[in-house]
Amino acid sequence: MSNKDAPEKLKRKAYDKELRKLQEELCHLQDWIKASGERVIVVLEGRDAAGKGGTIKAITERVSPRVFRVVALPAPSDREKSQMYLQRYVERFPAGGEIVIFDRSWYNRAGVERVMGFCTDEQYETFLSNCPAFEKYIVNGGILLLKFWLEVSDEEQARRFEARIDDPLRQWKLSPMDLPSRKLWYQYSRARDLMLKSTDTKHAPWYILRSDDKRTARLNAIEHLLSMHPAAPDARRRAENAGQSLPAMLADLAAQAADSLSGAVLLAKGLHVVPEFLGNRAPLADPQARAVIAGLGMDNDLDSLVALYVAGICGIGYGLRQIIEAQAVAGAPIERVVISGGAGRRDFVRQLLADATGKPVLATQAEEPVMLGAAMLGGVAGGLFDDVPSAMAGMSKISRTYEPGAGAIAALHEARFRAFKQLQSLAREIR
C-alpha cells in the first residue's frame, strides 16, 4: 500500500484521549494480575522502526514496573552462547502477579539471526520445529502468552530511518543493524512469512498490528492486553456505551449499589487493599514495597470488579490517613483535605476519602487544577496579585464539603484501618 492509499492517521488529540482511557483500564488489569497471581508474557516483534518501543512505553508509563516488567536482552554473552538457545529467555519468565514484556524475544533466531547469518541453517530449522512445542509448554504451565507482530511498510520504515539520521535526539535509536536491514527488506519479508507460518498456532497465535500509524497500533495492543480480565469485556462495553472511562463507571456503579455514599464501603465485603506506594510523604514510604490484597474470592464478575475498586479507594484513603497522623505527630496537623481533578471529581470518591481519613474533604470548583495553578502563577507574574496566597484566595473556590461519617461507618473504617496497618506490617516482614 502506498502512502497516498493509506488511511488517515489518528490525530494526536483523539489518540491522547483514547490512550488515557486505556491506561486507566491497564491499572485495573494490573490490580487483577496481582490479586489473581496470573503470569503473563507479551512478545513484541517486528521490523526495525516498527514502533515496538513506543508501544511498550504506552503500555507501561502509567503502571508499576514491579508488575509490568520489560525485558530487552542484549546480544548473548560467550557463556549464554554455550547454553541452550531458549535458556536465557526462560530465566526472565514471570512469577505470580507479573507481566513480562519481551522487546524482541526468542524469535530473534527466526528474524535477524536468520537474515544476517548469525545462526546456521540447522539451528534455524531446529528453532522453527521446536518453537510451537516450547510455547505449548509455556501455555500448559499456566502462563498467558500474547504475541504481537508490528508490521511497517517499506516506505514508512525508510521515512523513520531518515528521521533518526537527521534528528540528533533520535540518533540513539539507530543500531548497527538498522541500515544493513534496509538493504535486506525482501529477505526479512521472507523470514517473517516463514516464521508466522511455522509458529502461528491455536495455543499461541500471532496478532498482526499495522504500525504505519504508530498511535493506532499502540491503542490496539493495549486493547488486546486488557481483554484478559474476566470482567473486562462487559465492563468496557458498558463504559463505552455510557461515554465513560472504566474507573468513572465503576465509581458510578458503586454509588448506585450503595444505600448512601458513605455506605459504599460495605461493597468491599471484607476485601482489603494496601497500595504498593502511597507517596514520598508516607511514613512508611518504600519504593520496594508490593501491594497487598486480602479477602479476594473466586468471583470474576462486574460486581467483584466494583468491590475491588471500592477497596482500592479505601486503601488510598487509609494511606492518606497515615500521612495525616504522621504530620500531626510532627507538629503540623492537617484539619481538611482539598481534592480536585481526576477520579476526585466523583462524589463517591470524595465521600469515601473523607470517611477513610476521618477529615472533611473539600472539593474545589476547578475542573483542571493544574491549569488553574498555572493561571495563578501567571496572575502573580502579570501583577494581578501580590503573591501566590492572594492569587489562590482570589481564583479558587470551594464548591462542596464532604464531612466524614459517624457512628457505624466511622467504626467500620476504624476497623479497616487497623487491618490496613496489620497487612502493611506483615507485608514488610515477609518481603
C-alpha positions in Angstrom: 0.0 0.0 0.0 1.4 3.4 -0.9 1.2 6.3 1.4 -1.4 8.1 -0.6 -3.7 5.0 -0.3 -3.1 4.6 3.4 -5.9 5.6 5.8 -5.6 8.9 7.6 -3.5 8.7 10.7 -5.1 9.2 14.1 -4.9 12.7 15.3 -2.9 13.5 18.5 -5.9 14.8 20.5 -8.0 11.8 19.7 -5.1 9.5 20.5 -4.3 11.1 23.8 -8.0 10.9 24.9 -8.3 7.2 24.0 -4.8 6.3 25.4 -5.8 7.9 28.8 -8.9 5.7 29.0 -7.0 2.6 28.1 -4.2 3.3 30.5 -6.8 3.7 33.3 -8.1 0.2 32.4 -4.5 -1.1 32.4 -4.2 0.0 36.1 -7.3 -2.2 36.8 -5.8 -5.0 34.9 -2.7 -4.6 37.0 -4.8 -5.0 40.2 -6.3 -8.1 38.8 -3.0 -9.6 37.8 -1.6 -9.0 41.3 -4.7 -10.3 43.0 -5.1 -13.4 40.9 -1.4 -14.3 40.7 -1.7 -14.7 37.0 1.5 -14.8 34.9 1.6 -13.1 31.5 4.1 -13.0 28.7 3.8 -10.4 25.9 6.1 -10.8 22.9 6.5 -7.7 20.7 8.2 -8.4 17.4 8.5 -6.5 14.1 11.0 -4.9 11.8 13.3 -2.2 12.9 11.5 1.1 13.4 8.1 -0.7 13.5 7.2 1.1 16.8 7.9 -1.5 19.4 9.5 0.9 21.8 6.6 3.4 21.6 4.1 0.7 22.1 5.9 -0.6 25.2 6.1 2.9 26.6 2.3 3.4 26.0 1.6 0.2 27.9 4.0 0.8 30.8 4.1 4.5 31.5 1.2 4.5 34.0 1.6 1.2 35.7 4.1 -0.3 38.2 7.4 -1.6 36.9 7.1 -4.2 39.6 4.1 -5.7 37.8 4.9 -4.8 34.2 8.5 -5.9 33.6 10.2 -5.1 30.3 12.9 -7.5 29.1 15.2 -6.3 26.2 18.2 -8.6 26.1 21.5 -7.6 24.5 23.5 -9.9 22.3 24.3 -13.1 24.2 27.5 -13.4 26.1 30.0 -16.1 25.5 28.5 -18.0 28.5 25.0 -17.7 27.1 26.1 -18.8 23.7 27.2 -22.1 25.3 23.7 -22.6 26.9 20.5 -23.9 25.3 19.2 -21.1 23.0 16.0 -20.6 24.9 17.6 -20.7 28.3 18.3 -17.0 28.8 14.7 -16.2 27.9 13.2 -18.7 30.3 15.2 -17.2 33.1 13.2 -13.9 32.6 9.8 -15.5 32.7 7.2 -14.0 35.1 6.5 -15.1 38.7 2.9 -14.9 40.0 1.3 -11.5 39.7 3.7 -10.3 36.9 3.5 -9.3 33.2 6.8 -9.7 31.3 7.0 -7.8 28.0 9.8 -9.1 25.7 11.1 -6.3 23.5 12.3 -8.8 20.9 12.4 -12.4 22.1 13.4 -15.9 21.1 12.1 -15.0 17.7 15.4 -13.3 17.0 16.5 -16.6 15.7 13.8 -16.6 13.0 14.4 -13.0 12.1 17.6 -11.1 12.4 19.8 -14.1 13.2 18.5 -15.9 10.1 18.8 -12.9 7.7 22.1 -11.7 9.0 23.7 -15.1 9.1 24.1 -15.2 12.9 22.9 -18.8 13.1 23.3 -21.9 11.0 20.6 -23.4 8.8 20.4 -26.3 11.2 19.9 -24.0 14.2 17.2 -22.1 12.3 15.3 -25.2 11.2 15.5 -26.6 14.7 14.1 -23.5 16.2 11.1 -23.4 13.8 10.4 -27.0 14.5 10.7 -26.8 18.3 9.1 -23.4 18.9 5.4 -24.5 18.8 6.1 -27.2 21.3 8.1 -24.8 23.5 5.2 -22.3 23.5 2.7 -25.1 24.2 4.8 -26.0 27.3 4.5 -22.3 28.4 0.7 -22.2 27.9 0.2 -25.6 29.6 2.2 -24.3 32.5 -0.5 -21.7 33.2 1.2 -18.7 31.6 -0.9 -16.4 29.3 1.2 -15.9 26.1 0.4 -13.0 23.7 2.4 -12.5 20.6 2.2 -9.3 18.5 3.9 -8.6 15.2 4.1 -4.9 14.3 4.1 -4.6 10.5 5.5 -1.4 9.0 5.6 -0.7 5.2 8.8 -0.2 3.2 8.1 3.5 2.6 7.3 4.2 6.3 10.4 2.4 7.6 12.5 4.4 5.2 10.9 7.7 6.4 11.5 6.7 10.1 15.2 5.8 9.4 15.7 9.1 7.7 14.2 11.0 10.6 16.5 9.1 13.0 19.5 10.1 10.9 18.6 13.8 10.6 17.4 14.3 14.2 20.1 14.4 16.9 17.5 13.5 19.5 16.6 10.3 17.7 20.1 9.1 16.6 20.4 7.0 19.7 17.7 4.7 18.2 19.9 3.7 15.3 21.7 0.4 15.8 24.5 -1.2 13.7 21.8 -3.5 12.2 19.4 -0.8 11.1 20.9 0.4 7.9 22.0 -3.0 6.6 18.5 -4.2 7.3 17.1 -1.7 4.8 19.0 -3.4 2.0 17.6 -6.8 3.0 13.9 -5.8 3.0 12.7 -8.8 1.0 14.9 -11.3 2.9 13.3 -10.1 6.1 9.9 -10.3 4.5 10.6 -14.0 3.5 11.9 -14.8 7.0 8.7 -13.1 8.6 6.4 -15.2 6.4 8.1 -18.5 7.2 8.2 -17.6 10.9 4.4 -16.8 11.0 3.6 -19.9 9.0 5.5 -22.2 11.4 4.6 -20.6 14.7 1.1 -19.3 14.4 -0.8 -21.9 16.4 -4.1 -22.3 18.2 -2.4 -22.2 21.6 -0.1 -19.3 20.7 -1.5 -17.3 17.8 0.1 -14.2 16.3 -1.7 -10.9 16.3 -0.7 -8.6 13.4 -0.8 -4.8 14.1 -0.4 -2.5 11.2 2.0 0.1 12.6 2.4 2.7 9.8 0.2 4.7 12.2 2.0 4.1 15.4 -0.7 5.7 17.6 -3.4 3.3 16.4 -1.0 0.3 16.7 -0.3 1.2 20.4 -4.0 1.5 21.2 -4.8 -1.8 19.5 -2.1 -3.5 21.5 -3.4 -2.2 24.8 -7.0 -3.1 23.9 -6.0 -6.7 23.4 -3.9 -6.8 26.6 -6.9 -5.6 28.6 -9.1 -8.3 27.2 -7.5 -10.8 29.6 -9.5 -9.5 32.7 -12.6 -11.8 33.0 -14.9 -8.8 33.6 -13.2 -6.5 31.1 -15.3 -7.2 28.0 -18.6 -6.4 29.8 -17.2 -3.6 31.8 -15.5 -1.9 28.8 -18.7 -2.3 26.7 -20.8 -0.7 29.4 -18.3 2.1 29.9 -18.2 2.9 26.2 -21.9 2.9 25.9 -22.1 5.4 28.7 -19.3 7.5 27.2 -17.2 7.0 30.4 -13.8 5.7 31.4 -13.8 2.4 33.3 -12.9 3.9 36.7 -15.6 6.5 36.3 -18.1 3.8 35.5 -17.0 1.7 38.5 -17.4 4.7 40.8 -20.9 5.3 39.5 -21.9 1.6 39.9 -20.6 1.7 43.4 -22.6 4.8 44.2 -25.7 3.2 42.7 -25.4 -0.1 44.6 -24.9 1.6 48.0 -27.7 3.0 50.1 -25.6 6.1 50.5 -22.2 7.5 49.5 -20.8 6.5 52.9 -22.4 3.1 52.7 -20.4 2.2 49.6 -17.7 0.8 51.9 -20.0 -2.1 52.6 -19.5 -3.2 49.0 -15.9 -4.2 49.8 -17.2 -7.1 51.8 -14.1 -7.8 53.8 -11.8 -7.1 50.9 -8.7 -5.1 51.8 -6.1 -3.4 49.6 -2.8 -1.9 50.7 -1.4 0.1 47.7 2.2 -0.6 46.9 3.2 3.1 47.0 1.5 5.9 48.9 3.8 8.8 48.0 7.1 10.1 49.3 5.4 11.7 52.3 4.0 8.5 53.6 5.6 7.5 56.9 6.4 4.0 55.5 7.4 5.1 52.0 9.3 2.3 50.4 9.9 2.0 46.6 10.4 -1.8 47.0 7.0 -2.4 48.6 4.5 -4.6 47.0 0.7 -4.2 47.1 -1.4 -6.5 49.3 -4.9 -7.7 48.5 -6.6 -9.8 51.2 -10.1 -11.3 51.2 -10.2 -11.8 47.4 -12.7 -14.5 46.4 -13.0 -16.6 43.2 -15.7 -14.3 41.7 -14.8 -12.7 38.4 -17.9 -10.7 37.6 -18.5 -7.0 37.3 -19.6 -6.8 41.0 -16.3 -8.2 42.1 -14.5 -5.6 40.0 -16.6 -2.8 41.7 -15.8 -4.3 45.1 -12.1 -4.3 44.3 -12.3 -0.7 43.1 -14.0 0.3 46.4 -11.4 -1.5 48.5 -8.7 0.3 46.4 -10.1 3.7 47.1 -10.3 2.8 50.8 -6.7 1.8 50.7 -5.7 5.1 49.3 -7.7 6.8 52.0 -6.0 4.8 54.8 -2.6 5.6 53.3 -3.6 9.3 53.4 -4.7 8.9 57.0 -1.2 7.6 57.9 0.3 10.7 56.4 -2.1 12.9 58.3 -1.4 11.2 61.6 2.4 11.4 61.0 2.1 15.1 60.2 0.2 15.6 63.5 2.9 13.9 65.5 5.5 16.1 63.8 3.6 19.2 64.9 2.0 20.0 61.5 -1.7 19.0 61.9 -4.0 18.7 58.9 -7.6 19.6 59.5 -9.0 19.4 56.0 -8.2 17.7 52.7 -8.7 19.6 49.4 -9.4 17.5 46.3 -9.8 18.3 42.6 -9.4 16.8 39.2 -9.1 13.1 38.1 -11.0 10.5 39.9 -11.6 13.1 42.7 -14.4 14.6 40.6 -16.8 11.9 41.7 -18.9 12.5 44.8 -18.4 8.8 45.7 -14.6 9.1 45.8 -14.7 12.3 47.8 -17.0 10.9 50.5 -15.1 7.6 50.7 -11.9 9.5 51.3 -13.5 11.7 53.9 -14.8 8.6 55.8 -11.4 6.8 55.4 -9.3 9.7 56.7 -11.8 11.0 59.3 -11.2 14.5 57.9 -13.5 16.8 55.9 -12.8 16.7 52.2 -13.3 20.0 50.3 -14.0 19.9 46.6 -12.9 22.9 44.5 -14.8 24.4 41.6 -11.8 23.9 39.3 -12.2 21.2 36.7 -8.5 21.3 35.7 -6.4 22.2 38.9 -3.1 22.1 37.0 -4.3 24.7 34.6 -5.7 26.7 37.5 -2.3 26.6 39.2 -0.6 27.8 36.1 -3.1 30.6 35.8 -2.5 31.6 39.4 1.3 31.9 38.8 0.5 33.9 35.6 -1.7 36.2 37.6 1.2 36.9 40.1 3.7 37.3 37.3 1.4 39.7 35.5 0.8 41.8 38.6 -2.8 41.0 39.1 -2.0 39.6 42.6 0.8 40.5 45.0 1.7 36.9 45.9 0.6 33.3 45.4 -1.6 33.1 48.6 -3.6 36.1 47.4 -3.9 34.6 44.0 -5.2 31.3 45.5 -7.7 33.2 47.6 -8.9 35.1 44.6 -9.1 32.4 42.0 -10.1 29.2 43.8 -13.4 28.5 45.4 -14.8 25.6 47.5 -17.8 24.1 45.8 -18.7 21.5 48.5 -17.5 20.0 51.7 -17.8 16.2 52.4 -18.0 15.5 56.2 -16.7 12.2 57.5 -19.3 9.7 58.5 -20.0 8.9 62.2 -21.4 6.0 64.2 -21.2 2.6 62.5 -19.5 4.0 59.4 -16.7 5.5 61.4 -16.3 2.3 63.5 -16.1 0.2 60.3 -13.4 2.5 58.8 -11.5 2.4 62.1 -11.5 -1.5 62.0 -10.5 -1.5 58.3 -7.7 1.0 59.1 -6.3 -1.3 61.8 -6.4 -4.2 59.3 -4.7 -2.0 56.8 -1.8 -1.3 59.1 -1.5 -5.0 60.1 -1.4 -6.1 56.5 1.1 -3.5 55.7 3.3 -4.6 58.6 3.0 -8.2 57.7 4.0 -7.5 54.1 7.1 -5.7 55.3 8.0 -8.6 57.5 7.7 -11.4 54.9 9.2 -9.5 51.9 
